Amino acid sequence: MRRGFIAVVGSLSMIVLAGCQGTLRGTLQGTPAQSADTSIQVPHAKLRSGSVNWVIKDYQLAGPADLAGYTDHVSVRSGEPFKLYVSSSDGSFSVHAFRLGWYGGTGARRVWTSPVVPGVKQAAPTLNRLRMVTTNWRPSLTVPTTGWVPGAYLLLLRAANGKEKYVPMVVRSDSARNAVLIVDAVNTEEAYNAWGGYSLYHGPHEQHATRSLAVTFDRPYDLSGARGLMNFTAPVIQEAEQSGVRLAYATSADLEADPGLLAGARGIVFGGHDEYWTLGMRNAVTKARDHGTNLAFLGANSVFWRVRYAPSGLGPRRVMIGYKDASLDPLKNQPGTTVRWRSAPYPDPENSLTGMLYECFPAVGAFTVRDPGFFLFAGTRVRAGTAYPGLIGDEADRAYPIPGTPANLQVVAHSRTTCGRLHTYSDASYYTVPSGAGVFATGSIEWVRALAGPDAKAGVGPAGVAFARAVTLNVFRSLAGGPMGRKHPASADFARLHESPSTTSGTGGPIGKPASPKELRSKA
């Protein structure tokens, strides 16, 4: 699924961030805009002043080869410096670091400005045997993060000629204990990244046959430089930082690198599109759920492709391998084979974690309430059958009566959906586990987009926006209250829908059968 850059950030009343770009000056060491926040407790962050100077206007966006950058880490802890690699044919540049948040509706707050850095056109990227585009650039500067509060950051590169580009960075929390953790889906962002002409989806001229079989974080992101963060995580952050709950931040890679990060977390939130998961990620999140940590999937198509990491010259987990075909993967007979999670030789469909299966793209439909008494719908005044046009969009999930689907699955919305020429349904669901943890899934990517405001293209109006925002605030507050199942155990009602186990109504593909020992030996 793909979308363009979002320049509208949600609040309880829509605010369009189209502010003028100001000139920010730094010292030789770089200057903080103000003293940094000392807490990620929302009331504190919410009262801090923000800025609209972080939004790149269309005419200011630099070309892909003119100004671009990447960092040597996808995340760091507060106080840890990181290196920034920039190629600029647009002349000298400066870097302006903005933390995404509510900040009175401005959407971000400037925390640091670099000195002016000479612009250098770096070496052309290279392509290896896996058709992986990578770079061997020299670092342009080291960025300090002293006093930076955990959160999602945009490094705004501003060239001398006024052109601009983003580089994303997450300052991760030391621990998510007693907090609700927001995960930036860097795996999915990198999978779709076509900087240099190749992604896990296609090569030049959109040709699937020449797609990359591995991608690396050792290159810039395409388009604005922060498409994934802006589309699928930023609107969630906007709502979260108005919720009054304690928050923590991390990336996909951190869930595997530091599974202890999740110990004692009240909840984990995945944004609009978290499609690419490693074995380590899934194991860590499942373990956390089974120890009482609530989960919320605010999009669709989560946990669909299995990938694995490899190191690059810059460090571990800098390369993401995704053959998407067991016959191509050297580990074709291993649990880490990079195929769909639902596919052979080791199928482990996503429904055992999310509650549902990925159903289809392109999905179009109205989010239709089935259970108006559902606790996360409190205060919305919905009734059975209340529908919000366009709120099912781009990609959608559906509940299926197959192995792995939680026995107590509660389907709280059941929405007629078209998927190209196919006619199907999209569901929103909830289940609980013996630890008391509750798992909620919206079943639609458009849900997070709606948090940013009305979407004319999808047909989402003010009523759908208000509903999505109200429910999302309920989600954060409920996650923060501890295991949701203790107060709100799931009420198994899925069987009443009399659904078919066949997945032919969608585009997600069939459920594979585990390979027999004989088959595995033959593939070795």
LUMDREN-82511 format. One line per 8 residues: number of its first residue (from 1); their letters; for each residue x, y, z of C-alpha. Coordinates in steps of 0.2 Angstrom, whole numbers, plus 5000, padded with zeros to 4 digits. Example, Ala and Ser with C-alpha at 12.3 -4.5 7.8 and 13.67 -1.06 7.14 Angstrom:
BEGIN
1> as> 5062:4978:5039  5068:4995:5036
END
This chain:
BEGIN
1> mrrgfiav> 5000:5000:5000  5006:5017:4996  5002:5035:5000  5009:5052:4997  5015:5064:5010  5003:5070:5023  5003:5088:5027  4988:5088:5039
9> vgslsmiv> 4990:5083:5057  4975:5078:5067  4968:5086:5083  4951:5086:5090  4948:5101:5078  4957:5099:5061  4973:5109:5060  4982:5112:5043
17> lagcqgtl> 5000:5113:5045  5005:5124:5031  5015:5137:5040  5029:5147:5033  5047:5140:5033  5058:5151:5045  5077:5153:5045  5084:5145:5060
25> rgtlqgtp> 5102:5148:5064  5114:5138:5074  5131:5139:5082  5146:5129:5077  5140:5116:5090  5122:5117:5085  5109:5126:5096  5094:5119:5105
33> aqsadtsi> 5078:5129:5101  5073:5128:5120  5077:5117:5135  5071:5100:5130  5056:5092:5138  5061:5081:5153  5045:5070:5153  5035:5061:5140
41> qvphaklr> 5020:5063:5152  5007:5070:5140  5001:5085:5150  5019:5092:5151  5023:5089:5132  5006:5096:5127  5009:5113:5136  5026:5116:5127
49> sgsvnwvi> 5026:5128:5113  5028:5121:5095  5032:5126:5078  5024:5125:5061  5041:5127:5052  5043:5108:5051  5031:5106:5036  5039:5104:5019
57> kdyqlagp> 5029:5113:5006  5027:5105:4989  5038:5118:4980  5052:5116:4993  5054:5097:4992  5071:5093:4985  5073:5080:4971  5079:5062:4975
65> adlagytd> 5097:5065:4969  5098:5083:4975  5096:5082:4994  5095:5066:5004  5101:5059:5020  5101:5044:5032  5107:5040:5049  5119:5026:5056
73> hvsvrsge> 5105:5021:5068  5086:5019:5066  5085:5024:5085  5096:5030:5099  5093:5033:5117  5093:5051:5124  5110:5057:5125  5118:5045:5112
81> pfklyvss> 5125:5054:5097  5122:5048:5079  5130:5051:5063  5120:5059:5048  5125:5056:5030  5120:5069:5018  5122:5071:4999  5118:5088:4993
89> sdgsfsvh> 5120:5096:4975  5109:5110:4982  5123:5118:4991  5127:5120:5009  5113:5114:5021  5108:5115:5039  5099:5102:5050  5083:5106:5061
97> afrlgwyg> 5077:5093:5073  5059:5092:5077  5050:5081:5089  5033:5076:5083  5019:5078:5096  5003:5088:5100  5011:5105:5105  4995:5114:5105
105> gtgarrvw> 4991:5108:5087  5007:5114:5079  5012:5095:5077  5030:5097:5082  5043:5106:5092  5061:5111:5087  5074:5105:5099  5090:5107:5090
113> tspvvpgv> 5098:5117:5075  5115:5112:5067  5128:5125:5060  5128:5127:5041  5137:5111:5034  5146:5112:5017  5136:5102:5004  5144:5088:4995
121> kqaaptln> 5138:5077:4981  5141:5059:4988  5146:5044:4978  5133:5035:4968  5124:5020:4976  5129:5003:4971  5119:4987:4968  5123:4970:4974
129> rlrmvttn> 5118:4952:4968  5102:4953:4979  5098:4970:4969  5100:4979:4986  5104:4997:4984  5117:5003:4996  5128:5018:4998  5146:5021:5005
137> wrpsltvp> 5144:5039:5010  5155:5049:5022  5147:5056:5037  5142:5074:5036  5140:5078:5054  5137:5070:5071  5120:5075:5080  5120:5076:5099
145> ttgwvpga> 5104:5071:5107  5107:5077:5125  5091:5081:5133  5080:5075:5119  5064:5067:5125  5060:5049:5119  5049:5051:5103  5049:5052:5084
153> yllllraa> 5059:5065:5077  5061:5073:5059  5078:5080:5054  5073:5093:5042  5088:5096:5029  5087:5114:5023  5098:5118:5008  5105:5135:5004
161> ngkekyvp> 5093:5136:4989  5078:5133:5000  5075:5115:4995  5071:5103:5010  5070:5085:5014  5067:5074:5029  5077:5061:5038  5068:5051:5052
169> mvvrsdsa> 5075:5046:5069  5067:5039:5084  5074:5042:5102  5069:5026:5110  5064:5024:5128  5075:5015:5140  5060:5005:5146  5042:5004:5142
177> rnavlivd> 5037:4999:5160  5021:5006:5165  5019:5015:5149  5011:5013:5132  5024:5010:5119  5021:5017:5101  5031:5007:5088  5038:5016:5072
185> avnteeay> 5037:5002:5059  5054:5005:5051  5054:4988:5043  5039:4992:5032  5045:5009:5029  5061:5002:5022  5052:4988:5012  5043:5001:5002
193> nawggysl> 5058:5013:5000  5062:5014:4982  5077:5026:4984  5089:5022:4970  5076:5013:4960  5073:4997:4970  5062:4991:4984  5056:4974:4990
201> yhgpheqh> 5041:4977:4978  5049:4982:4961  5065:4987:4952  5066:5000:4938  5050:5004:4928  5040:4996:4942  5045:4979:4937  5042:4965:4950
209> atrslavt> 5054:4953:4942  5069:4965:4946  5064:4969:4964  5076:4969:4978  5078:4953:4988  5086:4963:5002  5085:4981:5007  5096:4992:5018
217> fdrpydls> 5095:5006:5030  5111:5012:5023  5102:5024:5011  5090:5038:5011  5071:5036:5011  5062:5041:4995  5050:5055:4991  5049:5067:5006
225> garglmnf> 5061:5056:5016  5048:5051:5029  5033:5044:5020  5030:5030:5032  5032:5040:5048  5021:5054:5042  5007:5043:5035  5006:5029:5047
233> tapviqea> 5013:5034:5064  5013:5053:5066  4993:5054:5067  4994:5041:5081  5007:5051:5090  4996:5067:5089  4981:5058:5097  4992:5049:5110
241> eqsgvrla> 5000:5065:5116  4983:5072:5120  4977:5056:5129  4985:5060:5146  4994:5043:5147  5013:5039:5149  5021:5035:5133  5036:5026:5127
249> yatsadle> 5044:5025:5110  5054:5012:5099  5055:5005:5082  5052:4988:5074  5071:4984:5075  5071:4988:5094  5058:4975:5098  5071:4962:5092
257> adpgllag> 5086:4970:5098  5080:4973:5116  5065:4962:5120  5067:4967:5138  5061:4984:5133  5043:4977:5133  5044:4971:5151  5030:4978:5162
265> argivfgg> 5023:4988:5147  5005:4993:5149  5002:4992:5130  5010:4992:5113  5002:5002:5099  5006:4998:5080  5001:5011:5068  4993:5011:5051
273> hdeywtlg> 5004:4999:5042  5016:4987:5051  5017:4973:5038  5035:4967:5040  5040:4957:5055  5055:4946:5061  5053:4931:5071  5062:4940:5086
281> mrnavtka> 5049:4954:5085  5034:4942:5085  5041:4932:5099  5044:4947:5109  5027:4955:5107  5018:4938:5110  5028:4935:5126  5023:4953:5132
289> rdhgtnla> 5005:4949:5128  5005:4933:5137  5012:4943:5152  4998:4955:5153  5003:4969:5140  4988:4975:5130  4990:4977:5111  4982:4988:5098
297> flgansvf> 4983:4987:5079  4977:5003:5073  4979:4999:5054  4978:4983:5044  4990:4971:5035  5000:4969:5051  5012:4954:5053  5010:4949:5034
305> wrvryaps> 5028:4947:5028  5041:4938:5038  5059:4945:5036  5075:4944:5045  5090:4955:5048  5108:4955:5043  5122:4967:5047  5130:4980:5036
313> glgprrvm> 5146:4989:5039  5137:5002:5050  5131:4989:5062  5118:4975:5066  5101:4975:5059  5105:4987:5045  5100:4975:5031  5082:4967:5030
321> igykdasl> 5081:4951:5020  5064:4948:5011  5065:4935:4997  5046:4933:4997  5048:4916:4989  5054:4900:4999  5062:4893:4983  5074:4908:4982
329> dplknqpg> 5078:4909:5000  5094:4900:5006  5084:4896:5022  5070:4889:5013  5068:4875:5026  5070:4886:5041  5057:4894:5052  5064:4911:5047
337> ttvrwrsa> 5061:4908:5028  5056:4925:5021  5038:4922:5015  5021:4927:5021  5018:4922:5039  5003:4912:5033  5014:4902:5020  5023:4886:5020
345> pypdpens> 5035:4878:5025  5032:4885:5043  5015:4894:5042  5010:4904:5057  4996:4916:5051  4994:4933:5059  4977:4929:5066  4985:4921:5082
353> ltgmlyec> 4992:4938:5086  4981:4952:5078  4965:4941:5079  4962:4943:5060  4969:4939:5043  4974:4952:5031  4960:4952:5018  4963:4964:5003
361> fpavgaft> 4969:4978:4993  4962:4990:4987  4948:4990:5000  4934:5002:5000  4920:5002:5012  4911:5011:5027  4916:5006:5044  4900:4998:5051
369> vrdpgffl> 4897:4996:5070  4891:4979:5075  4893:4980:5094  4888:4998:5100  4891:4993:5118  4909:4989:5115  4919:4998:5129  4931:5007:5117
377> fagtrvra> 4916:5014:5108  4911:5023:5124  4905:5041:5122  4903:5040:5103  4884:5037:5103  4885:5024:5090  4871:5011:5087  4871:4994:5078
385> gtaypgli> 4873:4998:5060  4880:5016:5062  4892:5017:5047  4906:5029:5043  4910:5030:5024  4928:5028:5018  4934:5023:5035  4938:5006:5027
393> gdeadray> 4951:5010:5015  4967:5005:5006  4970:4988:5015  4958:4979:5026  4958:4964:5038  4944:4951:5041  4941:4938:5055  4941:4920:5049
401> pipgtpan> 4935:4904:5058  4952:4895:5056  4965:4888:5068  4974:4902:5077  4959:4914:5078  4956:4917:5096  4941:4907:5103  4934:4922:5112
409> lqvvahsr> 4936:4934:5097  4923:4948:5098  4919:4956:5081  4914:4974:5085  4912:4980:5068  4908:4971:5052  4909:4981:5036  4904:4977:5018
417> ttcgrlht> 4919:4980:5008  4924:4980:4990  4941:4974:4985  4943:4978:4966  4930:4966:4958  4929:4956:4974  4915:4958:4987  4920:4955:5005
425> ysdasyyt> 4920:4961:5023  4932:4970:5034  4931:4968:5053  4936:4976:5069  4940:4964:5083  4944:4962:5101  4950:4947:5111  4958:4943:5128
433> vpsgagvf> 4970:4930:5134  4973:4922:5151  4986:4935:5157  4972:4948:5156  4979:4957:5141  4967:4963:5128  4970:4965:5109  4961:4977:5098
441> atgsiewv> 4962:4979:5080  4953:4991:5069  4955:4981:5053  4958:4996:5041  4973:5006:5036  4962:5021:5033  4959:5022:5052  4975:5031:5055
449> ralagpda> 4974:5042:5040  4957:5048:5047  4965:5054:5063  4974:5067:5052  4957:5074:5046  4944:5072:5033  4950:5063:5018  4941:5068:5002
457> kagvgpag> 4949:5055:4991  4943:5041:5003  4927:5049:5007  4930:5051:5025  4920:5065:5032  4920:5075:5049  4909:5062:5057  4921:5047:5053
465> vafaravt> 4936:5058:5059  4928:5062:5076  4923:5043:5078  4941:5037:5075  4949:5050:5086  4937:5047:5100  4940:5028:5099  4958:5030:5098
473> lnvfrsla> 4959:5041:5114  4949:5028:5122  4961:5015:5116  4976:5024:5124  4968:5027:5140  4961:5009:5141  4978:5002:5137  4986:5012:5151
481> ggpmgrkh> 4974:5006:5164  4982:4988:5164  4976:4972:5157  4960:4976:5148  4953:4959:5149  4952:4959:5168  4938:4973:5167  4933:4969:5150
489> pasadfar> 4934:4951:5145  4930:4947:5127  4913:4941:5123  4914:4928:5110  4902:4931:5096  4911:4928:5080  4902:4911:5077  4886:4921:5075
497> lhespstt> 4892:4928:5059  4893:4910:5051  4909:4915:5041  4917:4904:5028  4935:4898:5032  4939:4901:5013  4951:4916:5010  4946:4917:4991
505> sgtggpig> 4935:4933:4995  4951:4943:4997  4969:4945:4990  4979:4940:5005  4982:4922:4998  4978:4905:5006  4984:4897:5022  4999:4886:5019
513> kpaspkel> 5001:4868:5026  5016:4865:5036  5029:4855:5026  5032:4837:5031  5049:4832:5037  5052:4823:5021  5048:4839:5011  5059:4849:5022
521> rska> 5073:4836:5019  5071:4837:5001  5072:4856:5001  5088:4856:5011
END
